Amino acid sequence: LSKRERVLYIVFFIFFIGYLSTLKLRPYPLSYIVKIIPILSLALIAIGSIKGGIGKLVFTGLLFSAIGDLFLALSGKGFFVIGLSSFAAAHLMYIVVFLRKPVFQSPRVYFVLAFIIYGFTIWSFVSPN
């Protein structure tokens, strides 16, 4: 590991433990910062460690995840939809990552199909109209 990666892992673990140990104290001022710093640390690790387009996609997915957490933590008109949309964009990035090197085996295909059906079912419950 490079010095940069070691520092990022340390930052990740400090804020990860901090987040878990303060869950019962939420909401407290700037609690969303404690939640998104580990995600941003992982994003920086990913962009530095995973070569090529896959690293960029993972980085972008984690960035969208952090943005989603930020908007879900804030209160304001439309923030929930922005947060949810950010998570949707993040998951699209992750799907593209896994589709770039597909390994289609029968049990795995059924597993993926089950998740797609589950996702559409949940979406039908939370989507307006």
Secondary structure, DSSP 8 states (H G I E B T S, - for coil): --HHHHHHHHHHHHHHHHHHHTGGG-S-TTHHHHHHHHHHHHHHHHHHHS-HHHHHHHHHHHHHHHHHHHHHHS-STTHHHHHHHHHHHHHHHHHHHHHHS----HHHHHHHHHHHHHHHHHHHHHS--
